[in-house]
């Protein structure tokens, strides 16, 4: 079980930073995955629910996240950082090697500010259209590589989406519907509740 869950159940009201793009922001849905996750975690500690800092920015990339993160950590940093990028990097002409380096830098920057904090990388979910998804796949692989290299955890978003994807997307085939966001939240919760090794996708 993650230290975050232990802090939560001890009544400490731990904090979560969600750093990412429009998926983190919760584009065009009433409840994005951060809100869903907060609701799920609140069931474990109704009197002291976790605090969410949603720093999702539509159109952002991992490099953009790097530019924002230091400012967000000026007060010492949250207990848990959820880092979610990839789609805008893939379609913006950024190489997956540069993307991996940006993710590794984000992890290191967070740990410098909060050595006892936890990091979970949230890779881009599968896209509805195969030709688009093929463009994003190398960035999922890069996220897994960054997690393994830096000893971070990786949410099994891909696994859960492919298990039950009908209705998981908005009309653009890129952004998740509420159902899709529920799968992302479930993937993060699986990591928080599990005992899997850092950098390894749970099965």
C-alpha positions as CSV (number, residue, x, y, z in Angstrom):
1,X,0.0,0.0,0.0
2,X,1.3,3.5,-0.9
3,X,2.4,5.9,1.8
4,X,-0.2,8.2,0.5
5,X,-3.0,5.8,1.5
6,X,-1.4,5.5,4.9
7,X,-1.4,9.2,5.4
8,X,-5.0,9.4,4.2
9,X,-6.3,6.8,6.6
10,X,-4.4,8.4,9.4
11,X,-6.5,11.6,8.8
12,X,-3.7,13.7,7.5
13,X,-5.6,15.2,4.5
14,X,-2.7,14.5,2.1
15,X,-2.4,16.6,-1.1
16,X,-2.4,15.5,-4.7
17,X,-0.9,17.6,-7.5
18,X,-2.3,16.7,-10.9
19,X,0.1,18.1,-13.6
20,X,-0.9,17.5,-17.2
21,X,-2.9,18.6,-20.2
22,X,-6.6,18.7,-21.1
23,X,-7.1,15.2,-19.8
24,X,-6.0,16.3,-16.3
25,X,-8.0,19.5,-16.7
26,X,-11.1,17.4,-17.4
27,X,-11.9,18.8,-20.8
28,X,-15.7,18.8,-21.6
29,X,-16.7,16.4,-18.8
30,X,-18.5,17.2,-15.5
31,X,-16.0,15.1,-13.5
32,X,-12.5,14.4,-14.7
33,X,-10.3,11.7,-13.3
34,X,-8.9,13.8,-10.5
35,X,-12.4,14.5,-9.2
36,X,-13.4,10.8,-9.6
37,X,-10.2,9.8,-7.7
38,X,-10.9,12.3,-4.9
39,X,-14.4,10.8,-4.5
40,X,-13.0,7.3,-4.4
41,X,-10.3,8.2,-1.8
42,X,-12.8,10.2,0.3
43,X,-14.7,6.9,0.9
44,X,-11.6,5.7,2.8
45,X,-11.4,8.9,4.9
46,X,-14.7,10.8,4.9
47,X,-13.7,13.1,7.8
48,X,-10.4,14.1,6.2
49,X,-10.6,13.8,2.4
50,X,-7.5,14.4,0.2
51,X,-6.8,17.9,-1.2
52,X,-6.6,18.1,-5.0
53,X,-4.6,20.7,-6.9
54,X,-5.6,20.4,-10.5
55,X,-2.9,21.9,-12.7
56,X,-4.1,20.5,-16.0
57,X,-3.6,23.0,-18.9
58,X,-5.3,22.4,-22.2
59,X,-2.7,21.9,-25.0
60,X,0.3,21.5,-22.6
61,X,3.3,19.3,-23.1
62,X,5.8,17.7,-20.8
63,X,8.2,20.5,-21.5
64,X,5.5,23.0,-20.6
65,X,4.9,21.1,-17.4
66,X,8.6,21.4,-16.6
67,X,8.3,25.2,-16.9
68,X,5.4,25.2,-14.5
69,X,6.4,22.7,-11.9
70,X,9.1,24.6,-10.0
71,X,6.6,27.4,-9.2
72,X,4.1,24.8,-8.1
73,X,6.6,23.4,-5.6
74,X,7.7,26.6,-4.0
75,X,5.7,25.7,-0.8
76,X,7.3,22.3,-0.4
77,X,5.2,20.2,-2.7
78,X,2.3,17.8,-2.4
79,X,2.3,14.3,-1.0
80,X,1.5,12.8,-4.4
81,X,2.2,14.0,-7.9
82,X,0.2,12.6,-10.8
83,X,2.1,13.5,-14.0
84,X,0.1,13.1,-17.2
85,X,1.3,14.1,-20.7
86,X,1.8,12.6,-24.1
87,X,-0.9,13.4,-26.6
88,X,0.1,17.0,-27.4
89,X,3.7,15.9,-27.4
90,X,2.9,13.2,-30.0
91,X,0.9,15.5,-32.3
92,X,3.2,18.5,-31.7
93,X,6.2,17.1,-33.4
94,X,8.2,16.4,-30.2
95,X,10.3,13.3,-30.3
96,X,9.5,10.5,-27.9
97,X,13.1,10.6,-26.7
98,X,12.8,14.3,-25.7
99,X,9.4,13.4,-24.1
100,X,11.1,10.7,-22.0
101,X,13.8,13.1,-20.9
102,X,11.2,15.7,-19.9
103,X,9.3,13.2,-17.8
104,X,12.5,12.1,-16.1
105,X,13.2,15.8,-15.3
106,X,9.7,16.3,-13.9
107,X,10.2,13.3,-11.6
108,X,13.6,14.5,-10.4
109,X,12.3,18.1,-9.9
110,X,9.4,16.9,-7.8
111,X,11.7,14.6,-5.6
112,X,14.1,17.5,-5.0
113,X,11.3,19.5,-3.5
114,X,9.5,16.6,-1.8
115,X,11.9,13.6,-1.1
116,X,9.3,11.7,0.8
117,X,6.5,12.4,-1.8
118,X,5.3,9.9,-4.3
119,X,5.1,10.1,-8.1
120,X,2.7,8.2,-10.5
121,X,3.0,8.7,-14.2
122,X,-0.3,8.6,-16.0
123,X,0.3,7.6,-19.6
124,X,-2.0,8.7,-22.4
125,X,-4.9,6.4,-22.8
126,X,-5.5,4.6,-26.1
127,X,-7.2,6.7,-28.7
128,X,-10.3,5.7,-30.5
129,X,-8.8,5.8,-34.0
130,X,-6.0,3.3,-34.7
131,X,-4.0,5.7,-36.9
132,X,-4.0,8.3,-34.2
133,X,-3.3,5.8,-31.5
134,X,-0.2,4.5,-33.4
135,X,1.3,8.0,-33.2
136,X,0.8,8.1,-29.4
137,X,2.0,4.6,-28.6
138,X,5.8,5.4,-28.6
139,X,5.0,8.1,-26.0
140,X,3.4,5.5,-23.8
141,X,6.4,3.3,-24.1
142,X,8.6,6.4,-23.3
143,X,6.5,7.0,-20.1
144,X,7.0,3.4,-19.0
145,X,10.8,3.8,-19.7
146,X,10.9,7.0,-17.6
147,X,9.1,5.4,-14.8
148,X,11.4,2.4,-14.8
149,X,14.5,4.5,-15.0
150,X,13.5,6.8,-12.2
151,X,11.8,4.3,-9.9
152,X,8.4,5.9,-10.3
153,X,5.1,4.1,-10.6
154,X,3.1,3.8,-13.8
155,X,-0.7,3.7,-13.8
156,X,-2.1,0.9,-16.0
157,X,-4.3,3.1,-18.0
158,X,-3.8,1.3,-21.3
159,X,-4.8,-2.0,-19.8
160,X,-8.1,-0.8,-18.3
161,X,-9.1,1.2,-21.4
162,X,-8.5,-1.8,-23.7
163,X,-10.5,-4.0,-21.4
164,X,-13.7,-1.9,-21.8
165,X,-13.4,1.0,-24.3
166,X,-16.9,1.4,-25.8
167,X,-18.2,4.8,-24.7
168,X,-14.9,5.8,-23.1
169,X,-14.3,8.7,-25.6
170,X,-15.9,12.0,-26.6
171,X,-16.8,12.5,-30.2
172,X,-13.2,13.5,-31.2
173,X,-11.9,10.0,-30.3
174,X,-9.1,11.6,-28.2
175,X,-10.6,13.0,-25.1
176,X,-12.1,10.6,-22.5
177,X,-15.7,10.7,-21.6
178,X,-16.7,10.4,-18.0
179,X,-16.5,6.6,-18.4
180,X,-12.9,7.0,-19.7
181,X,-12.0,9.3,-16.8
182,X,-13.4,6.7,-14.4
183,X,-11.0,4.2,-15.9
184,X,-8.0,6.6,-15.5
185,X,-9.0,7.1,-11.8
186,X,-9.3,3.4,-11.4
187,X,-5.8,2.9,-12.8
188,X,-4.3,5.4,-10.4
189,X,-6.2,3.9,-7.5
190,X,-4.9,0.4,-8.4
191,X,-1.3,1.7,-8.0
192,X,-2.1,3.4,-4.7
193,X,-3.7,0.3,-3.3
194,X,-1.2,-2.2,-4.7
195,X,2.2,-3.5,-3.9
196,X,3.7,-3.6,-7.4
197,X,7.3,-2.6,-7.9
198,X,8.0,1.0,-9.0
199,X,8.2,1.3,-12.8
200,X,6.2,-1.9,-13.4
201,X,2.7,-1.8,-14.8
202,X,0.3,-3.9,-12.6
203,X,-1.3,-6.8,-14.3
